[in-house]
Amino acid sequence: MQSTRDAILQSLREITLIDPHTHINPHNPASQTLADLLGYHYYTELAHASGMPKSQIESPGLSPRELVSRLVGGLEHLTNTAQYSWLIEICKQLYGFEHDTITPDNWESLYDRAESMMQSADWASTVLEKANVSAVFLTNDFDDPLERFDTNVYIPCLRTDDLVFHLAKPEVRERLVGASGIGLSGSLQSLRDALEQRFKHFVANGARACAISLPPSFSPAPVSDGRAATALDAVLRQGLGVDPAHRAALSRRVFWTIAELCDQYGLPFDLMIGVNREVYREGVHQGRDLYDSRVSLIQYAELFNAFPEVKFPISVLASVTNQELVSYAWIFPNVITSGHWWYSNTPSFIRRDAAARLEAVPRNKQIAYYSDAYKLEFIAPKFDMYRQTLADILTEDFIAKRGWSEEKAIELGYQVLRGNVEQIFPALSKPIGDATQSLPLVEVASAQLATQLWSPSESEVELADAAGVVAGIAIAASPLLAESPSELSGEDSIPSASSLNETIEFVGDLDSAEATVEFSEPDVAMQPNPVTGELTWNVEQDELHQEDVDSNAETYEVETLEQTDEPRFGSPVPDDLLETLDLEVVDDLPEGEGDSAAPIDSVANAETYEF
């Protein structure tokens, strides 16, 4: 006889899912060899942590087959982990693997069979069907054309990290101008127009969310027009050499503008809070970042209060922050609990965190889970891990302890797994699919918001594309972007901002007039995974910046200004610098900028800061 728990689990498995957050590439969504699975950062970082040298994992020119051969040799140390169970489940469910472990004796036959099956033209559809998944949300760069894929299956999501944290990079500004067709003239209106054009483009192509990954130090706050205009002018003129206070002010202004546009266009704003990048600098690709428990959601209280109609699905990196998230979702109507992210994505943490949410947060404000997968194959085992834990919670906490019926428990499971995804992320318009398709003006309606949206016609889309190319070339030559042409030279890799990591060092006596502040900023870019060759987000140390930092400089925690005995990892963006340090408001711009011409809409008496 089937147990109550098994009956609930079976019902949960029958729910057709929409995965509300992934890193799937819609042009290459499924794996092509077993190396795409074993090259997932969970396995390379665990193999490295268990003793395998980084050089053995990331050797230049390593073939997929050789990579698998090497990693299989380290799998014996990982058999206890949840991540290993995902791998075995994939191999059994998709490739007919009949063993419980992958060993040096059986991996080659598995490799050959998997590779043969992956060559099927409809392999991606097969994987989705077996996983019982109808659609997945993507993570799209702001300049993604959103072409040549089915946006009903692969749902666009506007990722805004670059826009918020990296406008000081000439290549990011060039991308924004080229994609929007709007030149950054130095006025705040031109910046807002360019950002809004990107929202129009994404909504017209079926986007259902906007998203950003935020460092522990970031505290959203409105920035006055005068202060923002001064910051924008400085960034356009000096690029990466701009005073850090200007970068921080512009980041806050852009973030706040994006929140306003989410309000205007009815897009939920996914906030993924708390990752500290490059903690283990010698780690393997994507195996260098950790959570930072110094983050608090009180940093976002002003944002939640200012935009009551914007839905904020919140992911926290550490389970220790879950209680705070539960309390905010308990109180704020627009705060939504979302998934179990990264280091919280194992059964024991899921059990504790999900149970706390289910017993305290209104049931219509919970997004139970997302896979965060880079390949479609990982969606099924990750969701099944969650479903098994959810079945335990529903059986033990709701049926056994509270006397719920099976039907009532299953209804709750359906709502948090599927129903809320559709309610929180409604379709705002019919996706245009092909960029030449014309759409009429569409009406957007949600539970709390009804807004009129602009949808481009064929001629408008073509004109924007052509204007973007011309404007991109023109703006690249503009002296507003840099003091010297060399500042405009970008790297071969596509700049990104899944993260930014700036280490702050105070050099000299803080009470002395000679005290200075130095920043070292790792480069953030979408780069080829050295294991699989795919483009993925990565953070690499920028040696040019590191050369200027005194290795013997005294290091202080920004939050308390107390000297530490051990080096601490700096917050990725110095956003709290102006509030945390005792700064003096002065009338003059930072040294060297007093003679520069301000944009027309700058406020002459805008507040600026010095140490």
N, C-alpha and C positions, 0 to 999 in steps of 0.2 A: 504494500500500500504506500502511495506517495505521501511523504510528510508535508506538513503545512509549508515549511520553509522551501522545499523543493517545488511545490506547486506555485508558490509566489515567484520563485526564480524563473520557472518556465514561462510564466506570464510576462515577466519583465523582459525575457529574451525574445518574446514575440512582438515587442514594440518596435516598429520601424523608426530608426533614429535619424535625427539631424545633428551632426557634430558641430557645435557652435564655435569651435576654435581649433584650427590646425595651421600647419605651415606647408601644406600640400602645394606642389607646383602643378597647376592644372594642365600644363603641357607635357608633364612627365610624372603623373601622379602615383604610379605603382613601381615596384622594384623591377630591375632588369636582371640582377644576379643576387645570389645570397650575400654578396658583399654589401649591397644596399641595406640589408637588414643588420648584419653584424657591424657595419660601419656606423650605425646609429650611435650617437655620442654616449648613450647609457652604457653600451658594451665596451667602447674604447676607453672611456674614463674608468670604468670598473676594472677592466683588464690592466690598465696602467696602475691603478691604485693597489691592485693585488700583486704587483711586482714586475709586470711586463714593461720593458724600457719603451719610452716614447719613440725612439728611433726605429724600433721594430714595428710600430704601428703606423708611423707616418713616413716611411721611406719613400723618397722620390721615385716615380716610375713603377711603383708596386702594382702588379696586375690584380684584378679582383680575386682571382683564384688563389694567388699567393697570399693575399691579405687574409682570406678566410682560413687558409691553412695555418697561418701564424696565430690568429685569434682563437681558433679552436684549441690550440695548445694551452690557452689560459682560461678556457671556460670551466675547467674543473673547480676553480675557486669561486665560481659565481652561481653554482647550482642551488644555493640556498636563497637566492634573491628573487624578488617579485619580477624583476626585469628578465631573468632567465626563463621564468615560467611563461612570459609573453612569447619569447622566441620559440619555445617548444610547442606552444599551442598553435602558433602560426604554421610551423612545419607539419604538425599533425593534421590540422584542419584544411590547409591549402595544398600540401604536397604529398599527403599520404604517408608521412614519416611514422614509423611504427615503434620507435624507441623513445625512452624517457630522457636520454642524454645524447648530446652530439659529441662524438669522440673522434680521435685520429683514425679509427677503423671504419667509421660509417659516414663521415662528412662528405666524401667525394661523390658517392652515389646520390646523396641528398642534393648536393650542389648541381649535379647534372640534371636530375629530375626537375628541380625548381627552375633552373635556367630554361629548360625546354618548355615548361608550362608558361613561364613569364613572356615568352616570345609571341604568345597568342595576341592577335590584334585587339581582342576585346577583354584582355586580362584585367584592366582596371575596372570594367563593368562587372566582371566575374567576382572580383574581390569585394566590391560594394554590395553586390547581391548576397554573397555568402555572409557578409557582416550585418545584413539587414539594415543598411544605411541608404537613405534616399538622397542626402545632400550633405556637403561639408562647407563650412565657412573657411575662407582663405585668409592670408595675411599679405596684403598687396601694397607695394610701394606707392607713394602718392602720384608718381608719374607713370604708373602701369597703364597701358592703353586698353586693357581689359578686352582683348580681342582673341578670337579663334578658340574659345572654349564655351561650353554650355553653362551660363550663369545661373541656370535653375538647379544644376547639380553642384557646381563649384561657385559658391556665393561670394562675391567680392566683399572685402572689409578694408576700409581705408586706414592704413597704418601711418601714424603721424610723428614718429620719433625724430626723423630727419628734420621735419619742419620746426619742431619745438626746440631741439637741442643743437642743430647743426647749420643754421643759416649763415654762420660766420664762414663756412666753407664755400669758396667760390663755385665749386662743382655742384653743390646742392642748390644754390641760387640759380645757376644755369639750368638745372633740371626743372626747377619750378617755373622759370620764365619759358622754357621750351615747351613744357607740357600745358601751361595755362594760356600761352600767347599774350601774356600781360607783363610788360617790363616793370621792374622795380625802380621807380623813378626817385625813390627816397621819401615818398609820402606814405603815411600809414594807410591811406585809402588804396594805393596801388598794391600794397601787401595784402590787405584784406580782400581786394578784388581777385587777386591770384589764388588765394586760399579758397575763396568761394567758388571760383571756377572749377577747382578740383572736387568740391562737394557736388556741384551740378553734374560733373562727369561721372562720378561714382554712383550717385543716386539714379541717374539715367541708365546706368548699366547694371542695376539690380543690387547695389550694395545695401546691406542691412545693418551695418555697424561701423563705428570708428573706434580705433584702438591705439593704445600706447603703453610701452613698458617704462616704468618710472623708478628712478633711483631713490634710496632711502631718504635723501636730504631734501627732495623737492617738496615745496609748499606752494600750491597754486594761490595766486592773489591777483586782483586787478592792478594794472599799471596805468598811470595817468597818461593822457595823450602827449603832454609835454615831455615826460620822462621817456616814453616809448619812442617818440620821434627822435630825441637825442640819441637813444641807443641804436635805433635803426640807421641813422646817419653815420654813426661811428662804425657800425658793423660793415656797412657798404663801403666805407672808405678804407678801413684797415683790415678787414677780414679776420683771420685767425690771430692777428697781432693786437686785436682790440682789447681794451681794458675789460677784465672779467666781470666787473660790475655791469657793463653794458650788455654783455652776453646774457647774464642772469636776468636783467630787466627785459630784454627782448624775448627770451625763452618764456617768461611768465606772460608777456603780452600775447605771444602767438598761441600759447596754450589756452589762454582765456578766450581769445578770438575763436579758436576751434570749438570750445564749449558753447559759445554763442551760436556758431553755425550748426552744431548738433541740435541745439534748441530750435533754430529756424527751420532745419530740414527734417526734424523728427528722427534723427539717428541716435541710438543708444551709444554711450561713450564707455567702452571697455577700458578699465584701468587695471593694469597688472603691476602691483606695487611691491618694491622691496629688494630687488636684485642688486647685488654689489659685484661689479665686473672685475675680472683679472685678479682675484684673490690669490689663486695658485697660478702664478705667472708661467711656470714651466709645464703646465698641464697640457693635455692633448686638446685638439680642436673642440671647442664648446665644452670643455671640461675644466674651466678656470673660474667659474662664477659661483657665488654662494649667497645665501640670504643674510640679511643684516637685521637683527631684531631691534635695532635702535629706531626703526620706523614706527610711526603712530598715525592712525587715521585722523587724529585731531588736526593734522596738517592739511586735511582736505575738508574740514568742516565749513570753511567759508565758501568753497566751491559747491558743496551740497546745498547750502542755504541759498546761494545766489541763483541756482538753476533748478528750481523745484520740478520743472516739467521734463528735464533730461533724465533718462534712466541710466544709472551708473552700475553696470555689472562689475563687481570688484573681485579680483583674484589676489590673494596674499601668498607670498612665497613660503612663509613659515607657518607651521601649525600653531606656534605660540601666539600668532596674531589673530587666530580664528575667533577667539572669544570677543575681541574688540570688534571684528567684522560682524559677528552675530549681534552685538549690542547696537551697532550703527544701523544694521538692517531692521532691527527691532523698532528703532525710533524714526529714522528717516524714511519717508515713503519712496524716495527715489534711489535708495541704496539696495542693491541686489547681490546676494551671495552667488559666486560663480566658480564652479569647478574646484579641483584639488590640484594645485599647480606644482610641478617639478619635484621639489624635495618633500612636499606633502602628499605626493602621489604614490603612496604605498598603503597596503590594507590597514595597518594599525593606525596610521594617522587619519586615513579616510574614515575609519570606524568612529573614532572619537569626534572628528570635526563634523561629519555628516549627521551624527546623532544629535550633536548640540544644535545644529541648524534646524533639523526637522522638529525638534521639541520646542524651539523658541522663536523662529522666524516665520511670518505668514507664508503659507504654502505656495502662494502665487508669486513669491519674490525669491525663488530659489532656482538657479540653473544647476542641476545636479552634477553634471560632469561634462568635460570635453577631453578629447584625446591628446591635443597638442602635437599630433603626429606629423612627421615629415614624409611618410609613405603610407598609402592606404592600408597596407597589411597590418599596421599596428593598431588601427581603430578597434577591431573586434576584440583582441585580447585585453586591451586597456579597459574598454567599456564592460567586458565581462567581469573583470576584477572588481569594478565598481558595483555591478549588478549583484554579485555574490555578497558583497558587504551590505548593500542596501537590503537584500532579502533577509540577511541576519537581523538588521535593525528593525525592519517591519515586523518580523516574526517575534522577536524577543521583546521589543519595547512597545509595540503598538497592539499586537494581537494577544500575547501572553500577559503583559502587564496592564494594558489598558482596555482589554476586552474587545478590540476591533474585530470585525469580520474580515475574512480573506479578501472579499470584494472591495471593502473600504480601503484596506491597505494597498491593494493593487492599484486602485484609483489614485492614491497619493503618489505611488511610484510612477505611474504614467504621467502625472502632471509635472513632476520635477524633472523627469527624463525627457519628455517630448512636448507636452502641452505648453509649458512655460517658455520654451525656446521659440515657439511660434507666436506667442503673445508678446514676449519681450522684444523680439526681433521681427516685427511684421514686414511683409513685402511692401515697400513704399511706392513702387511703380513697376510696370511691366519692363523687364530688362530689354534693352534694345538689341542685344546680341551683336549683330553686325553694325559697325559704326556708321554705315550709310543709311540705316533705317530711321525714318522720321517718326517722332512721337508727338502727340498733342500734349497740351498742358494737362497735368494729372493732379488729382486731388489726393492728398495724403490724410488719412484718418487713423488715429490710434486712440487708446483709451483716454488719453489726457490731452491730445494735441490734434488740431486739424490745420494744415498749412497748404498753401498753393506752391507747387514746385515748377520751376522752369525745366523744360526738356528740349534739347537742341534739335533743330531740324538738320536735314542732310547738309544743306549749304552752310549752316552755322558750324557744324562739326568740321567740315572741310576747311572753312575759313580759319577756325581756331587752330587746326593742325598746321596750316601754312603760316599763319601769323606766329605760331610758337617757334617754328624753325627760324624765321627771319629775326624775331625778337631775341631768340637765344644767341644768334650770331652777333647781333648788335650789342646786347648787354654784356657779352663776354669781353668786348673791347672797351667797355665804358670805364672811365677812370673812377667812377663811383665805387666800383667793386674792389679795387685794390690800389695800393700805392705804387706797386710795380707790377709789370707783366708777369713776373715769376710767380706771383701769388695766385694767378689764374690757372696754373698748370695743375691738372688733376691727376689722380692715379688711374691705373688701368682698371682697377676694381671699381665696382659701383658703390658709391658712398651710401651708408645707411646710418641708422641710429637705433638699432635694437637696444643700444646702450651707449652711455658716455661715461668715462671714468676719469676724473681729474683728482690728482693727489695734491693736497694743499700743504705747503711747507712755509713756515714763518722763519725767515733767516735773520738772525741778529736778536738784539734785545727788543722785546715788544714795546718797552717804554721809551726806546730810543728813536730819535728822528730818522736814523738810518735803517730802521727795520723795514723789510720789504716782504712782499708776498709773491711766491713763485708757484706756477701751476704746471703740471705735466699732464698731458692729455693723450691717452692711447688713441690710435686711429681706429675708427669703427667703419667697417665696410662689409659688403656682401662679397665673400671670397670663396674660391673653390675649396671644398672640403678636401684636405690632403689625403683622406682615407678613401672617399667615394668619388671625388671629382665634382660633386654637385655644388652649386652656389648656395652658401648658407651664411647667416649672420656670424660675424666673428669680431673680436677685438684684439688688435695687435699693438704692442707697445711701440710708441713713436720715438725712435732713438734720437731724432733731432730735438725733441722737447726734453728728453731725459738728460741730454748732455749739459743743459743749462741748469740743472738742479744740483745743488750741493748735497752730496751723499751724506755729509756730516751735519747737515742742518738739523736744528731742533725741530721736532714734530709735535704738533698739538692737535687735540681733538677740537674740531670747530665748535661742537656743541657746548663745551665747557671751558675751553681755552686752558685746560690743565695739561701739563706735560705728562706723557706716558713713559713708562719704563720700556715698554715694547712698542715697536712700530704698529700703527693702526692703518687699516686700509681706508683711504679717503673716500668720501661720498662722490659718486660719479659726476654730479653737477654742483657747483657752489651756489645753489639756489638760496640757501638759508644764510649766506654770508652776511647780507645786509641787515638781517634781523638779529642774528646771533652775536655778531661782534658789536662792540660799542663804537658806532661810526658817527662821524660828525657831518652834518649837512653843510655844504659850502656852496658858494655862488658860482665857482669856476668849474669848468670841465676838467677831467684828468689832464695832467701835464702833457703839452704837445698838441692839444686839440683846440686851444683857445682861438687860433687864427683860422681854423677850418670853417668853410661856409656851411651853415646849417640849412636843412631843407626849409622850404617856404612855410610849411605848417608847424615847424618847431616852435616851442614856447621858450622865449628867451630866458625866463626865470625858472625853467624846469629844475627840479632838485637833482643834484648829483652828489656823489659821495667820494670821500677819501679816507684813508686810514690815519 
